[in-house]
């Protein structure tokens, strides 16, 4: 007895994905991929001899354009002369969305270090409900009372930028207040001395730095992340082989990028043993030796972990919102303002499941 067999035919080719030979990638694309890997070389640490050889060829004067950048190493000894230290940091968080806008909160923190004690003050949190209708009113009103220059023309902006703008405005307000009330101290900022944004015009930053100089203060701005490169290396790699504590001054580095203007001298600081180094901006109107002395006093009066000053670390911690604080703010706003917070549908997560990374625009 022979069992009957169902007729089986091959599935048409077009039901399968295209074969490799049907995918027409430009040959140049593959060649560039291969050549880029072939030319990849192990990262060579930046050495002092490299800086010396490059520096000696730089004969440009201070006022000549297109000067080649140069570096200079300063080895530091802590100066334990009693000096007050003030650190400022500001953070913000998105609390949720409503049908007409977004809920957010901003908060600042100020930490004082004097002798063996730390004191702190939290400014905020300040919750906001920003919508297309009130975004300009909120921003313009705060900008007019930010204690810094506000005579530039204010323009309309996208609602998605309101969080960044309010955060920066609060930070500049706190910095201006500290400049007014502090004398002969080291003031630590989180960030850099770049200016040229709507929240920080060049005139505003110049006023803040000038007021600090008038009151005998020195502003030291630490950047946790930097995209600046020099001689083919990220600038924080310049101190890789040098024993701490030390500073590298980068001279003749371009101080303009489009509308942005750098109002500080550029340093790289490696202040403790370890792999961490930070970009450090110091007011360029100060004498370089005074800037070096300020860092020495910071070394002698503050604690450090991974080259980062404890005072600024505490300011970051006290300004940051915890999960419990976010829940409390959401509940308080919903109860007191009769706002219903909604959860916006995450299309990426809906479409791609656990592969849906990122956020919807």
N, C-alpha and C positions, 0 to 999 in steps of 0.2 A: 504494500500500500504506500503510495507516495503522498506525502503531505503537500497540500497546496501552499504556495508561497506568494505573499502579497507582492505586487510589482513595486520595485524600488528604483527610483530614478535619482540622478544627482541634482542637488539643489543648484539653481542658476547662480553663476558667479557673482552677479550683482547683489546677492544677499549677504555676501561676506564683505568685511572691511577691505578697502583698497590694499593691494599688495604694495610692498615697499617700492617696487620699480615705478608704480603709478604716482608716487608722491614726488613732485618736482621741486626739490629744494635747490636754491641757487648754490652752485659749486663754491662760490666765493664764501658763502656762509660757513660751510664745512671747513674750508681752508683756514679761515680766520679762527675758528674754534680750535683746530689742531695747533696752529702756529702760536696762539696765545698761551697754550699750555706748554709748548716746547720752550718758549722764552721765559717761562716762569722760573724765577730763581729764589733760593732760600733768602729769607729776610736777613739782611746784614745789620747788626746793631750800629747805630750812629756813634761814631767815635770822636774824641776831642781833636784828633789830627785832621779829620774831615772838616770840622768847623774852622780850624786854624788855617788850613789851606784855602778854604773858600773866603774866609774873612780877609786874609792878606791881599787878595786880589781886588777887594772892594775899595776903590779910591774915590767914590762919589762923595760929594759933600752932602750935608743934611738937606739942602734946598734943591738938589738936583733930582730930576725925575728918573724913573726906571733904574734906581740903584739896586744892586743885588743884595738880598737879605744877608745878614751876618749874625753871628751868635757870640755871646760872651758868658762864661761860666763864673758864678759867684758861690764860693763855699761859705757856709753860714755857721756862726756860733750863736747860741741863744743869748739874748739880752734880757736879764731878769729884772730890769728896772720896772717898778710897779706901773702898769699901764692898764687902763680900762678897755674892755673889748665889748663891742655891741654887734650882734648878728641879727639879720632880718631875712625872713623868708615868707612867702605867700603861696597858698595853694587853693585850688578850686575843684569842684566836683559837680557833675551833672546828676541831679536827683531824680529826674524823670521827665516825662512829657505830658502835656495836656493837649486838648484838641486844637488850641490856638497858639501854643508856644512851648517853651521848655522851662523847667525848674532847675535852678543851679544855686550853689552856695559858694562863697569865697571867704577865706579867713587868713589872717596874717599872724605872725608870731615874732616877738622881739625877745632876745636873750641877752642878758648882761653878765659879764664875767669880771669880777673884781676881787682881788686877793684870792681866797680859796673858796669863794661861794659863787653860785649861779642863781640868777633870778630871771623870771620870764613873765611876759605879758602876752595874752592872746587878744587879738583884735577881731571880733566877730564870734561866730559865723554870721554872715549876712546873706539870707536867702533872697532870691530874685525870681520873679516869673516874667520872663522876657518873651515878647511876641512881636510880630511884624508891626503891630500898631504902636507899641511903646518902646521899642528897642532904641530908637534915636533919642527919645526923651530921657530915658535912663542914662544912656551913655553921655549925652551932652551935659545933663545936669551934674553928674559926677565929675565930668571933665572940668567944668567951670569952677568946681570947689576942690580941685586936687592939689592946691597949694603950689603948683608948678605952672610953667608957661602954658597959656591956653588961648593965645591969640591967633593960632592958625585956623584955617578954614576947616570946619568939620563936615565930613561927607557921609552920605548914606552907605551902609555896609550890609553884608549878608548876615542873617540871624545866626548862622553857625559860628560866626566869629565873636559873638557877644561874650562868651565865657573867657576867651583869651584876653579880650580888651578890658573887661572888668577886673580880671586878675592883675593885669599890668597896672591899671590905674590905682588899685588899692596898694600895690607894692610901691609905686612912686609916691603916693601920699604918705605912707609910713616912712619911706626913706627921707622925704622932705622934712617930716616932723622930727625925726631923729637928728637930722642935720641942724635943725634950729635949736635943739635942747641939749646937745652933747658937745663937750669941749675936750680937746687934747686926747682923743681916743682913737682906737682902731675900729673902723666900721666894716663889717664883713657882709658882702652881698652874695647872693646865689645867682650866678649868671656872668655876663660880661658888660663892658662899657661901650657897646654898640648903640647907636642912635639913628633915627631916621624913619621910625614907624609913626603912625598916627597917634599912638599912645605915648611914645617917647620921641618927640622931635629933638633934633640936635640941640636946639636952644634949651630945652628942658634939661637934658643931661648935662650940658655945660653949666647951667645954673646950680644943679645939685653938687657938681664937683667944685665949683667956685665957693659955694657956701661952706663946704667941708674944709677947704683950705683956709677960709676966713676964720673958722673956729678951731683951727689947729688939728683937725681930724685927717686921717688917711683912710681912704676907701680902698679895700682889697676885694676884688670881685673874683670868686672862684667858679670855674665852669667844670661841671662833672663830665660833660661830653664836649668834644670838639672835632670839627671836620677839617681843621687847618692842617696843611701839609707843608713841609720845607725840606728841600733836597731829596725829595722822593719818600720822605718818612712823615708819619703823623708827628706833630710837634711834641707831643708828650713822650715820644720815644727818644728825644734828644738827650735825656738824662739817664738813659737805660743803664749805662756802665758806670755812672758817677756815684760815689757813696753819698748818702744823705747826711745832713740836710744841705741842699744846694738849690740854686736858682740859675736858670739860663735866660738871659735877656736876648730877645730877637729884635734886632734893629733893622730899619728900612723895610719892614714888612708892609705891604699895601694896606693903607688905612681906610680904603673905600671899596665898596662892593655895591654898585648901582646907587640907590638912594641911601644906603647904609654908610655910616661914618663911625670909625673907631676913635674914641676920645681918650684911650688909654695906651700906655706902653704895654707890650706883650711879653709875658714871662712864662716859663714852665717851672713849676715848683715840685720838687721831690723832697719832702720834709721828714719822712720816716723810712725805716727799712721796709722793703716790700716792693711790689710791682706797680704800685699806683703813683701816678703823677698827674698834676692838674694844670690846666691853663689858668694863669693868673693875670688879670688886668689891673694896672695901677695908673691913676691920673697922670697923663703925660706932661702936665704943667708942673708937676713936682720934680724936684731934682732926683736923679736916679739913685744917688746915695741915700737920700731920705726914704725912698721906697724900700731899699735894701734894709735900712735900719728898722723900718716898720715891720718887715717880715721877721727880723731877728727878735724884736719885742714880742711878736705873736708867738714865736717859738718858746720864748722864755716865760710867757704868762698863760698859755692855754695848753690843754691836753690835745694829743693828736692820735688818730687811729687811721692807718692807711693813708698818711699824708694829709688828712682832712681835719680841720680844726673842730674840736668838740662843741664849741659855742655855735657854730653854723650847723653842725649836725643836729643839735638839740632844737634849733629854730625850725629845721625841716620837720622833725618829729612832732613838735607841738602845733605846727600849722596843718599837718596832714590829717585828713578825715579818716576816722576808723569806721568799720562796718556798722557798729552799734550807733555811732553818731549819725550816719546816713539814715538808718532806720528811724531814729528819733526825729530827725528833721522832716522826713517824709510824713510821719504820723502827725507831727505838730502842724505842718502846713495844711495837710488834708483836713484836720479838725478845725483849725482856727480860720482858715481862708475859704473853706467849703469848696476846695478844688479836688477834682477826681483825677488821680494820677493813673495814666493808662500805660499798658505795655505794648509798645509798637511791634507789629509783626516782623519777625526776622526772616526775610525772604531767603537769605543764604542758608540759614539753618533748616528752613522748611524744604528747600529744593535739594540740598546736598547733605543733609544730616550732619554727621560728625565731621564731614569734610568741608562744611560751610564755614570757613574761617573768615575773619574780617568783619566789617560792619557795612550795612547798607548806607549809601549816601543820601 
